[in-house]
Amino acid sequence: MIQTNANAPTIRAELQELIDRLRACQKVPDPIAVVLIDHAESEVEGLSDDNAVIDDTDPVFTTMDALMTAIEERTEADLDDDEGIA
């Protein structure tokens, strides 16, 4: 679960976890997911190393939401494939 108003290292760790999860759930690289991952990785690099608090207005949360949505969509598609649903 995304923590709002958390410090930069916490947000960086959560963002990296979402990136890793999206990569793991792709059977075939999806061009949209690749762009999203690239963008998210630049967000990780852009977060400071100090304990600065990132509030819920920061664009990083939009990126995290997009990653979670992409993971959910791919997970649902995988479940449909496993069940033979087109």
Number of C-alpha atoms within 10 A of each C-alpha: 5 14 13 15 15 16 18 20 18 17 22 22 12 17 24 18 12 22 22 12 15 22 17 10 16 14 9 7 10 11 9 10 18 13 11 19 21 13 13 22 15 11 17 20 10 12 16 14 11 9 11 13 15 21 15 14 10 11 11 21 18 12 18 21 14 17 21 19 13 19 21 14 13 16 15 12 14 16 12 12 11 9 9 8 9 6
